[in-house]
Amino acid sequence: MTQPSPFAPIGREMDTSRQTCTHSPGDQAATDCDMKATWHIVWDTRLENGLACDRHMAVARARFVFVDSHRVGPACAMPGAVWDFDNKRCIYPDDEPALAVARALNGDR
């Protein structure tokens, strides 16, 4: 018998502007959790990330390995925001050198 993967399956691109939980069994819009997100999670070293409500964060902690997480803040999941691993939050840089780093980390050119 094969063991389930310890890594969360990365599903479709979802609108995170409302900061709702991105848990979606079967990766179907009809099964999306629409609860307010309370956690922001970096799933892997490519910085794939998602948002979770308290209930689905408990599922993620019990079931998957991930790189980092922190409580949702105003900059989480916003375009151009950068994950601040040291301070466990997202930041929105407002100077050009920081924006260049953010673009590079997000794969933008």
ABEGO torsion letter per residue (X at the ends): XBBBBABBBBBBBBBAAAGBBABBBGGBAAABBABBBABBBBABAAGBBBBBBAAAAAAAAAABBBABBBBBBAABGBBGBBBBAAAGBBBBBABAAAAAAAAAAAGBX
